[in-house]
Amino acid sequence: MKDDIKKLLAKVLFFKGLSDEELDSIRNISVERQYQRGQMVFSDGEAGQGFFLVVTGKVKVYKVSPEGKEKILHILGPGEPIGQVAVFAGESFPANAEAIATSRLLFFPRQAFVELIHERPSLALNMLAILSNRLREFTVQIENLSLKEVPSRLASYLLFQSEKENAGDTLTLNISKAQLASVIGTIPETLSRILNKMSAKNLIAVNGRTIRLLDRDKLELLAEHGRLVDL
């Protein structure tokens, strides 16, 4: 079990290039935690005492509006960190995190991890790389939600995910369609209607959670310029 976790740590961008001894140090300060589907990992405003790393399972990070509407910010799986801003800022968590499947996480206490950063500055550079990637995702989300209609948002999401996961033209969703609707800022009924219309126009082919991108050029046109407005 310990060797499996060490292998996972070695693949995580945070810890890329670290020696076996350094990986052992990181593993030794971590605490394993188990979560059932629907169980909260942390809540918006809760004091950030450290950050988490997904070993198995999936966790959604989301905000809730004053009206009670949920907006999913990220769906994170094995090898992805959660709540790492708390390590740098020493502040409260800025969103909620909830397990959406039975999940096994590693918790890294802030103080112990900060001490490791002082000993190994390369860790800080790796963390900044992760934060930069998250910032890019947020920039795309903000642009999509503020400037684009739902079909354009969906096309942007599919293209972004295929690139992020190196999936080529076949993408397997790791979330439900209801969760996807939340990510792109719409409701499930509207998402289903747009998926059907995009399929009818041979832009995509949908089989359960598997989506094939049939016409990437037209999807990029839709994502960038909001054309094909008759969707």
C-alpha positions in Angstrom: 0.0 0.0 0.0 2.8 2.4 1.0 4.7 1.6 -2.3 1.5 2.2 -4.3 1.1 5.7 -2.8 4.8 6.5 -3.3 4.4 5.6 -7.0 1.4 7.9 -7.2 3.3 10.7 -5.6 6.1 10.3 -8.1 3.6 10.9 -11.0 2.1 14.0 -9.5 3.3 17.3 -10.9 3.7 18.7 -7.4 6.4 16.1 -6.7 7.9 15.7 -10.1 11.7 15.1 -10.1 12.0 14.5 -6.4 14.2 11.7 -5.1 13.0 8.6 -3.3 14.2 10.0 0.0 12.2 13.2 -0.6 9.1 11.3 -1.7 9.4 9.3 1.6 9.5 12.5 3.5 6.3 13.7 1.8 4.6 10.4 2.3 5.5 10.4 6.0 3.8 13.7 6.8 0.6 12.7 5.0 -2.5 11.3 6.6 -4.9 8.9 4.8 -8.5 9.7 4.9 -11.5 7.8 3.5 -14.7 9.4 2.2 -18.0 7.9 1.1 -20.0 9.3 -1.8 -21.7 12.5 -0.7 -19.4 13.1 2.3 -17.9 16.6 2.6 -14.1 16.9 2.4 -14.2 20.6 3.5 -16.7 23.5 3.4 -16.5 27.0 2.0 -15.1 29.2 4.8 -13.6 26.4 6.8 -10.1 27.1 8.1 -7.5 25.7 5.7 -5.2 23.5 7.8 -3.6 21.8 4.8 -4.4 20.4 1.4 -5.5 17.0 0.0 -4.4 14.7 -2.8 -6.9 12.3 -4.5 -5.5 8.7 -4.4 -8.7 7.0 -5.6 -12.2 8.2 -6.4 -13.5 11.6 -7.4 -14.1 14.9 -5.6 -16.1 17.9 -6.9 -15.2 21.4 -5.9 -18.1 23.8 -6.0 -19.7 27.1 -4.8 -23.3 27.7 -3.8 -25.0 30.9 -4.6 -27.2 32.8 -2.0 -30.2 31.4 -3.8 -28.9 27.9 -3.3 -27.7 27.2 -6.8 -24.7 25.0 -7.1 -21.8 25.8 -9.5 -19.2 23.1 -10.0 -15.7 24.5 -10.4 -13.7 21.3 -10.8 -14.0 17.5 -10.8 -10.8 16.1 -9.5 -9.5 12.5 -9.7 -6.5 10.4 -8.8 -3.2 12.4 -8.6 -4.9 15.8 -8.4 -4.5 18.2 -5.4 -7.4 19.9 -3.6 -7.3 23.1 -1.5 -3.6 23.8 -2.0 -4.2 27.5 -1.8 -4.6 27.1 1.9 -0.9 26.0 2.1 0.4 29.3 0.7 -2.2 31.7 2.0 -3.0 30.2 5.4 -6.6 31.2 4.9 -10.0 29.5 4.8 -11.0 27.2 1.9 -12.7 29.4 -0.8 -15.2 26.6 -1.9 -16.8 23.3 -0.9 -15.3 19.9 -1.7 -17.4 16.8 -1.7 -16.7 13.2 -2.6 -18.8 12.1 -5.6 -17.6 8.5 -5.3 -16.0 6.4 -2.6 -12.6 8.1 -2.3 -9.3 7.8 -0.6 -7.4 11.0 0.0 -4.1 12.0 1.4 -4.1 15.0 3.7 -1.0 17.1 4.1 -0.9 19.4 7.2 0.0 22.9 6.3 2.8 23.5 8.8 4.6 20.2 8.1 4.4 20.8 4.3 5.6 24.4 4.6 8.6 23.1 6.5 9.3 20.7 3.6 9.1 23.6 1.1 11.7 25.5 3.1 14.0 22.4 2.8 13.1 21.8 -0.8 12.3 25.0 -2.8 11.6 23.0 -5.9 8.3 21.9 -4.3 7.1 25.6 -4.4 7.9 25.8 -8.1 5.9 22.6 -8.8 3.0 24.0 -6.8 3.0 27.2 -8.8 2.8 25.2 -12.0 -0.4 23.5 -10.7 -1.9 26.8 -9.6 -1.1 28.3 -13.0 -3.0 25.4 -14.7 -6.0 26.0 -12.4 -5.9 29.7 -13.1 -6.0 28.9 -16.8 -9.1 26.7 -16.2 -10.8 29.5 -14.3 -10.0 32.0 -17.0 -11.6 29.7 -19.6 -14.7 29.2 -17.3 -15.1 32.9 -16.7 -14.8 33.7 -20.4 -17.3 30.9 -21.3 -19.9 31.9 -18.7 -19.7 35.6 -19.3 -19.3 35.9 -23.1 -20.6 32.7 -24.7 -23.9 31.0 -25.2 -24.4 27.4 -23.9 -23.6 25.6 -27.2 -20.3 27.5 -27.4 -19.5 26.7 -23.7 -20.2 23.0 -24.4 -17.9 23.0 -27.4 -15.2 24.8 -25.5 -15.5 22.3 -22.6 -15.3 19.2 -24.9 -12.2 20.6 -26.8 -10.5 21.6 -23.5 -11.1 18.2 -21.9 -9.9 16.3 -25.0 -6.7 18.3 -24.9 -6.2 18.1 -21.1 -6.7 14.3 -21.1 -4.8 13.7 -24.3 -8.0 11.9 -25.4 -7.8 12.6 -29.1 -11.3 12.7 -30.7 -12.8 10.2 -28.2 -13.6 11.7 -24.8 -15.1 9.7 -21.9 -16.9 12.0 -19.3 -15.8 11.3 -15.8 -18.9 13.1 -14.4 -22.6 12.8 -14.9 -24.5 14.9 -17.4 -26.2 16.7 -14.6 -22.7 17.6 -13.2 -21.5 18.6 -16.7 -24.6 20.9 -17.0 -23.5 22.6 -13.7 -19.9 23.0 -15.0 -21.0 24.9 -18.1 -23.7 26.9 -16.3 -26.9 25.4 -17.6 -29.6 22.9 -16.7 -29.6 19.2 -17.6 -32.6 19.6 -20.0 -30.8 22.3 -22.0 -27.6 20.2 -22.1 -29.5 17.2 -23.4 -31.2 19.3 -26.1 -27.9 20.8 -27.3 -26.1 17.4 -27.3 -28.9 16.0 -29.5 -28.6 19.0 -31.9 -24.9 18.7 -32.1 -25.2 15.0 -32.8 -27.8 15.7 -35.5 -25.4 18.1 -37.2 -22.6 15.4 -37.0 -20.4 17.5 -34.8 -20.3 14.8 -32.1 -21.5 11.3 -31.5 -22.8 10.4 -28.0 -22.9 7.0 -26.5 -23.6 7.1 -22.8 -20.6 9.1 -21.3 -18.5 8.6 -24.4 -18.4 11.5 -26.8 -16.6 11.4 -30.1 -15.6 14.7 -31.7 -16.6 14.2 -35.4 -15.8 17.6 -36.7 -13.2 19.4 -34.7 -13.0 22.3 -37.1 -16.6 23.2 -36.7 -16.5 22.6 -32.9 -13.6 25.1 -32.7 -15.6 27.6 -34.8 -18.5 27.2 -32.5 -16.3 27.5 -29.4 -14.3 30.5 -30.6 -16.9 32.6 -32.4 -20.3 31.3 -31.3 -21.2 30.5 -34.9 -23.6 27.7 -35.9 -26.1 29.8 -33.9 -29.0 27.7 -35.1 -28.1 25.2 -32.5 
